């Protein structure tokens, strides 16, 4: 069985390393940490749901 799974859409799914452990190329390259730094510095979340929540709180909906 291969370590990575290629979906019909061409995307590569996570590499299995054992129970509860998977490999993430984004975390390995530091993409996740960079996005967190940007979000904290600007105060604006980079995820769609985060932006919606922040806007909802700002407008008094939550």
N, CA, C and O of each residue as an XYZ file, in Angstrom:
248
protein
N       0.851     -1.185      0.000
C       0.000      0.000      0.000
C       0.894      1.245      0.000
O       1.835      1.321      0.789
N       0.616      2.215     -0.866
C       1.460      3.412     -0.934
C       1.294      4.301      0.295
O       0.269      4.263      0.976
N       2.335      5.111      0.567
C       2.291      6.019      1.712
C       1.368      7.202      1.465
O       0.742      7.709      2.396
N       1.280      7.647      0.210
C       0.412      8.770     -0.115
C      -0.728      8.287     -0.988
O      -0.591      7.314     -1.730
N      -1.837      8.965     -0.896
C      -3.003      8.634     -1.701
C      -3.279      9.774     -2.660
O      -3.379     10.928     -2.241
N      -3.405      9.463     -3.952
C      -3.723     10.481     -4.940
C      -5.191     10.353     -5.281
O      -5.640      9.307     -5.752
N      -5.932     11.409     -5.044
C      -7.363     11.420     -5.313
C      -7.602     11.582     -6.813
O      -6.697     11.982     -7.544
N      -8.810     11.276     -7.273
C      -9.126     11.457     -8.697
C      -8.959     12.906     -9.155
O      -8.760     13.155    -10.344
N      -9.038     13.860     -8.233
C      -8.880     15.264     -8.610
C      -7.415     15.640     -8.764
O      -7.103     16.741     -9.218
N      -6.497     14.723     -8.384
C      -5.080     14.988     -8.528
C      -4.414     15.493     -7.267
O      -3.204     15.716     -7.258
N      -5.190     15.680     -6.184
C      -4.595     16.151     -4.939
C      -3.998     14.974     -4.186
O      -4.475     13.844     -4.296
N      -2.966     15.246     -3.432
C      -2.303     14.203     -2.667
C      -2.794     14.263     -1.232
O      -2.734     15.309     -0.586
N      -3.278     13.137     -0.743
C      -3.764     13.058      0.638
C      -2.582     12.783      1.563
O      -1.485     12.476      1.096
N      -2.799     12.892      2.860
C      -1.742     12.760      3.854
C      -1.025     11.429      3.841
O      -1.614     10.394      3.528
N       0.262     11.463      4.185
C       1.073     10.266      4.270
C       0.887      9.663      5.652
O       1.052     10.360      6.653
N       0.548      8.384      5.728
C       0.306      7.738      7.004
C       1.629      7.303      7.625
O       2.419      6.603      6.992
N       1.866      7.724      8.871
C       3.078      7.354      9.588
C       2.773      6.437     10.760
O       3.694      5.922     11.393
N       1.522      6.228     11.053
C       1.113      5.402     12.172
C      -0.195      5.936     12.710
O      -0.741      6.899     12.172
N      -0.702      5.328     13.759
C      -1.959      5.791     14.323
C      -1.838      7.206     14.877
O      -1.048      7.458     15.787
N      -2.615      8.116     14.332
C      -2.629      9.486     14.822
C      -1.519     10.378     14.282
O      -1.465     11.556     14.635
N      -0.637      9.858     13.443
C       0.465     10.651     12.892
C       0.345     10.729     11.375
O       0.228      9.700     10.708
N       0.373     11.911     10.838
C       0.368     12.091      9.391
C       1.392     13.151      9.033
O       1.778     13.947      9.889
N       1.835     13.178      7.800
C       2.816     14.155      7.331
C       2.091     15.295      6.632
O       1.205     15.065      5.809
N       2.469     16.522      6.964
C       1.873     17.699      6.343
C       2.980     18.512      5.691
O       3.868     19.009      6.383
N       2.942     18.654      4.369
C       3.979     19.432      3.682
C       3.877     20.909      4.022
O       4.882     21.620      3.999
N       2.662     21.383      4.339
C       2.505     22.793      4.716
C       3.206     23.089      6.035
O       3.868     24.117      6.174
N       3.059     22.179      7.012
C       3.738     22.379      8.291
C       5.242     22.204      8.134
O       6.012     22.913      8.782
N       5.678     21.270      7.284
C       7.106     21.044      7.071
C       7.778     22.265      6.447
O       8.930     22.563      6.764
N       7.078     22.969      5.570
C       7.646     24.151      4.912
C       7.419     25.440      5.701
O       7.938     26.492      5.330
N       6.648     25.363      6.785
C       6.427     26.535      7.616
C       5.280     27.412      7.166
O       5.163     28.554      7.612
N       4.432     26.903      6.292
C       3.301     27.686      5.792
C       2.327     27.994      6.929
O       1.828     29.114      7.038
N       2.061     27.009      7.765
C       1.115     27.179      8.853
C       1.585     28.257      9.826
O       0.801     29.114     10.233
N       2.860     28.214     10.196
C       3.403     29.203     11.135
C       3.382     30.604     10.525
O       3.089     31.580     11.217
N       3.690     30.704      9.244
C       3.690     32.012      8.577
C       2.285     32.604      8.549
O       2.108     33.800      8.783
N       1.289     31.770      8.264
C      -0.089     32.249      8.241
C      -0.525     32.706      9.629
O      -1.220     33.714      9.757
N      -0.121     31.968     10.679
C      -0.456     32.372     12.043
C       0.182     33.703     12.392
O      -0.452     34.544     13.029
N       1.435     33.907     11.983
C       2.124     35.176     12.259
C       1.405     36.339     11.590
O       1.209     37.387     12.206
N       1.013     36.160     10.339
C       0.307     37.216      9.601
C      -1.010     37.541     10.286
O      -1.347     38.710     10.472
N      -1.755     36.504     10.664
C      -3.051     36.715     11.312
C      -2.902     37.457     12.624
O      -3.690     38.354     12.926
N      -1.894     37.092     13.410
C      -1.703     37.747     14.709
C      -1.241     39.188     14.535
O      -1.658     40.066     15.291
N      -0.382     39.443     13.541
C       0.139     40.794     13.332
C      -0.946     41.748     12.836
O      -1.012     42.898     13.272
N      -1.800     41.268     11.921
C      -2.827     42.134     11.350
C      -4.113     42.136     12.168
O      -4.896     43.084     12.108
N      -4.323     41.063     12.933
C      -5.569     40.950     13.692
C      -6.729     40.465     12.849
O      -7.873     40.459     13.305
N      -6.443     40.054     11.612
C      -7.482     39.568     10.705
C      -7.235     38.083     10.436
O      -6.177     37.721      9.921
N      -8.193     37.219     10.774
C      -8.023     35.789     10.520
C      -7.949     35.492      9.022
O      -8.577     36.175      8.214
N      -7.177     34.468      8.663
C      -7.037     34.110      7.251
C      -8.049     33.060      6.805
O      -8.200     32.820      5.607
N      -8.745     32.431      7.751
C      -9.739     31.442      7.360
C     -11.082     32.126      7.124
O     -11.381     33.158      7.724
N     -11.870     31.547      6.260
C     -13.180     32.116      5.944
C     -14.063     32.164      7.178
O     -14.723     33.170      7.437
N     -14.075     31.067      7.945
C     -14.930     31.034      9.135
C     -14.440     32.026     10.187
O     -15.250     32.633     10.886
N     -13.131     32.195     10.306
C     -12.582     33.165     11.254
C     -12.976     34.591     10.905
O     -13.325     35.383     11.781
N     -12.917     34.913      9.613
C     -13.317     36.255      9.172
C     -14.796     36.478      9.415
O     -15.196     37.567      9.827
N     -15.622     35.457      9.163
C     -17.066     35.580      9.410
C     -17.358     35.807     10.884
O     -18.173     36.658     11.240
N     -16.679     35.032     11.749
C     -16.890     35.188     13.192
C     -16.476     36.572     13.659
O     -17.182     37.200     14.449
N     -15.333     37.053     13.177
C     -14.845     38.370     13.595
C     -15.812     39.463     13.135
O     -16.114     40.384     13.894
N     -16.294     39.365     11.905
C     -17.241     40.349     11.394
C     -18.548     40.299     12.171
O     -19.130     41.337     12.484
N     -19.012     39.085     12.484
C     -20.250     38.933     13.248
C     -20.139     39.546     14.626
O     -21.070     40.200     15.095
N     -18.986     39.337     15.291
C     -18.783     39.934     16.625
C     -18.710     41.451     16.528
O     -19.237     42.163     17.383
N     -18.048     41.944     15.471
C     -17.909     43.396     15.277
C     -19.273     44.052     15.060
O     -19.519     45.158     15.543
N     -20.151     43.370     14.336
C     -21.479     43.922     14.045
C     -22.494     43.608     15.145
O     -23.655     44.006     15.050
N     -22.058     42.892     16.190
C     -22.927     42.591     17.322
C     -23.868     41.437     17.098
O     -24.896     41.338     17.769
N     -23.540     40.555     16.161
C     -24.413     39.419     15.880
C     -24.105     38.226     16.767
O     -24.926     37.315     16.878
N     -22.954     38.211     17.394
C     -22.598     37.056     18.238
C     -22.287     37.501     19.630
O     -21.967     36.675     20.485
